[in-house]
C-alpha cells in the first residue's frame, strides 16, 4: 500500500498526465513573429483541426517518463489508451497502466481515477472540477481552435526527427497561470500529436509518447470506458 506522500505524488502525476494525454490528442493555438512562421503555423493548425474532426476512435500504446528535478530521479511507465469522439465536445478516454493496474477513465463529462494499490477512486466532473488541471486539461479534447487560440501562445520551432520521421515541433505557453510553464509537442504530417513534454513550474519534466496507433478501425462502446469498482473501494470527490 502506498504512503500518504506516495498518494500525493500520484495525484500530482495524474494532474500533469491528464493534461499531457489530452494535449497529445488535440490542441491548437497561434502566435508567431515572422510571416513565414505564421503561414506554417496556420498550415499545422488546419491539419490538426482536420485530423481532430476526422478522428472518431483511437487505440494505442502510451508511455510516460517523468523527471523529478529536485531528486534528479526519473521514473517511467507504460500502458494502453482508448479514445472516442462522441460528437461535439463529448469525448471518452481510458488509460490502463500496465505496472500498477491504475485506470483513468473519462466519459459523459466525468472522470474516474481508480488506484487499486490505495483501494480508492477519485471521481469528479471535468467542468468546474475542484481539480483545475482535470477540468482545464480535459477541455482540450473538445475545445475549438478559436478557444485554444484565446488561451495559448504557440511558437513554431521547425521540423525535427522523431523515430526517424520528420514531424512539426511546437511550443505552447498558457496565457493564464497554470501549474506548468509550457509544453512542447511533436506532430506528424497528418496532424496527429505523437509526443508532448510538459515543463512544470517547479522544473519537473513529464513526457508522454503515443505509439502503435490504430485510428477509426474499431467501434468503442461506452462499456469500454466504464470502471467497475470492487466493494470496499473508497470514493473521493474530485
C-alpha positions in Angstrom: 0.0 0.0 0.0 1.3 3.5 -0.9 2.1 6.0 1.8 0.4 9.4 2.1 3.3 11.0 0.3 3.1 8.5 -2.4 -0.6 9.2 -2.8 0.1 12.9 -3.1 2.8 12.3 -5.8 0.4 10.0 -7.6 -2.3 12.7 -7.7 0.1 15.3 -8.9 1.3 12.9 -11.6 -2.3 12.3 -12.6 -3.0 16.1 -13.0 0.1 16.6 -15.2 -0.6 13.3 -17.1 -4.1 14.3 -17.8 -3.0 17.5 -19.4 -0.3 15.6 -21.4 -2.7 12.9 -22.7 -5.3 15.4 -23.8 -2.7 17.7 -25.5 -1.4 14.6 -27.2 -4.8 14.0 -28.8 -5.9 17.5 -29.7 -4.9 21.1 -29.2 -4.4 24.4 -31.0 -3.1 27.9 -30.7 -1.4 30.7 -32.6 1.4 33.2 -32.1 4.4 33.9 -34.4 7.0 36.6 -35.0 7.6 36.0 -38.7 5.3 36.0 -41.7 6.8 32.6 -42.8 6.3 31.1 -39.4 2.7 32.4 -39.3 1.9 30.7 -42.6 3.5 27.4 -41.5 1.7 27.5 -38.1 -1.6 28.1 -39.8 -1.0 25.1 -42.0 -0.2 23.0 -39.0 -3.3 24.2 -37.1 -5.5 23.5 -40.1 -4.1 20.0 -40.4 -4.7 19.4 -36.7 -8.2 20.7 -36.9 -9.0 18.4 -39.8 -7.4 15.4 -38.1 -9.3 16.1 -34.8 -12.6 16.3 -36.7 -11.9 13.1 -38.7 -10.7 11.0 -35.7 -13.5 9.1 -34.2 -11.7 6.3 -32.4 -8.2 5.7 -31.3 -6.3 2.8 -29.6 -2.6 2.5 -29.0 0.2 2.4 -26.5 1.2 5.2 -24.2 4.4 5.8 -22.3 5.1 8.2 -19.6 8.6 9.4 -18.5 8.9 11.8 -15.5 11.9 13.6 -14.1 12.0 15.0 -10.6 14.2 18.0 -10.8 15.0 18.1 -7.1 15.9 14.5 -6.6 17.2 14.0 -10.2 15.0 10.9 -10.3 13.5 9.5 -13.5 10.5 7.1 -13.5 8.8 5.5 -16.4 5.6 3.5 -17.0 3.6 2.3 -20.0 0.1 1.3 -20.7 -2.7 1.4 -23.3 -5.0 4.2 -24.3 -8.5 4.3 -25.8 -10.2 7.4 -27.2 -13.6 8.0 -28.8 -15.1 11.2 -30.2 -18.8 11.1 -29.4 -19.6 14.3 -31.2 -19.1 18.0 -30.4 -17.4 18.4 -27.1 -18.4 14.9 -25.9 -15.4 12.6 -25.7 -14.4 9.4 -23.9 -10.9 8.4 -22.8 -9.5 5.5 -20.9 -5.9 4.7 -19.9 -4.9 1.3 -18.4 -1.4 1.4 -16.8 0.5 -1.9 -17.0 2.5 -1.8 -13.8 0.0 -0.6 -11.2 -3.3 -1.6 -12.8 -4.3 2.0 -12.3 -7.1 3.2 -14.5 -8.1 6.6 -15.7 -11.5 7.0 -17.4 -13.3 10.0 -18.8 -16.9 9.7 -20.1 -20.0 11.8 -20.1 -18.3 14.8 -18.6 -16.9 12.9 -15.6 -13.6 11.3 -14.8 -12.6 8.4 -12.5 -9.1 7.6 -11.4 -9.0 4.2 -9.8 -5.9 3.2 -7.9 -6.1 -0.5 -6.7 -3.0 -0.1 -4.5 -4.7 2.6 -2.4 -8.1 1.0 -2.7 -9.5 4.3 -3.7 -11.1 6.1 -6.7 -11.2 9.8 -7.3 -14.3 10.9 -9.2 -15.3 14.4 -10.4 -16.8 16.4 -13.2 -14.5 17.7 -16.0 -16.3 21.0 -16.0 -16.0 23.1 -12.8 -13.9 20.4 -11.1 -12.2 21.2 -7.8 -9.1 19.9 -9.5 -8.3 22.7 -12.0 -5.9 20.6 -14.0 -8.5 17.9 -14.6 -11.1 20.5 -15.7 -8.8 22.6 -17.9 -6.9 19.6 -19.3 -9.9 17.6 -20.4 -11.3 20.6 -22.1 -8.5 20.3 -24.7 -10.2 17.2 -26.1 -13.2 19.2 -27.4 -12.1 22.9 -27.5 -12.4 24.6 -30.8 -9.4 26.1 -32.4 -10.8 29.6 -31.7 -11.0 28.8 -27.9 -7.5 27.4 -27.9 -6.1 30.5 -29.7 -7.6 32.7 -27.0 -5.8 30.8 -24.2 -2.4 29.8 -25.5 0.6 31.3 -27.3 2.2 28.8 -29.7 5.6 29.0 -31.3 6.6 27.0 -34.3 10.1 25.5 -33.7 10.6 23.8 -37.0 10.7 20.3 -38.4 12.6 17.7 -36.4 13.1 13.9 -36.4 11.0 11.7 -34.2 11.9 8.0 -34.6 13.5 8.8 -37.9 10.4 10.6 -39.3 10.1 14.4 -39.8 7.5 16.0 -37.5 6.4 19.5 -36.6 7.7 20.8 -33.3 5.6 23.4 -31.4 6.0 25.1 -28.1 2.8 26.1 -26.2 2.7 28.6 -23.3 -0.5 29.2 -21.4 -1.7 32.8 -21.3 -3.2 32.3 -17.8 -1.3 31.0 -14.8 -1.1 27.2 -14.7 0.9 24.6 -12.8 3.2 24.2 -15.9 5.4 26.7 -17.6 5.0 25.4 -21.1 4.6 22.3 -23.2 6.5 21.1 -26.3 4.6 19.0 -28.8 5.7 16.9 -31.8 3.0 16.5 -34.5 3.1 14.2 -37.6 2.2 15.3 -41.1 -1.4 14.1 -40.7 -1.9 16.5 -37.8 -1.6 13.9 -35.0 0.3 14.9 -31.9 2.6 12.0 -31.1 4.6 13.3 -28.1 4.3 16.0 -25.5 6.8 17.2 -23.0 5.5 19.3 -20.0 7.8 21.6 -18.0 6.2 22.3 -14.7 6.7 25.4 -12.6 9.0 23.5 -10.2 11.2 22.3 -13.0 9.9 18.8 -13.2 9.5 17.3 -16.6 6.9 14.8 -17.9 7.0 13.3 -21.4 4.1 11.4 -22.9 4.6 9.3 -26.1 1.9 7.7 -28.1 2.7 4.8 -30.5 1.2 1.8 -32.3 -1.9 3.9 -33.1 -5.0 2.4 -34.7 -7.4 5.1 -35.9 -11.1 4.6 -36.8 -10.5 0.8 -37.0 -12.9 -0.4 -34.3 -16.0 0.8 -32.6 -15.5 1.6 -28.9 -18.7 1.2 -26.9 -19.4 3.0 -23.7 -18.7 -0.1 -21.6 -15.1 0.1 -22.7 -14.7 3.3 -20.8 -16.6 2.5 -17.6 -14.7 1.5 -14.5 -16.2 -1.3 -12.4 -15.1 -0.7 -8.8 -14.9 -3.6 -6.4 -16.6 -3.5 -3.0 -14.6 -1.7 -0.3 -13.1 1.0 -2.6 -13.1 4.4 -1.0 -14.5 7.0 -3.4 -13.1 10.5 -3.1 -14.8 13.5 -4.7 -12.5 15.3 -7.1 
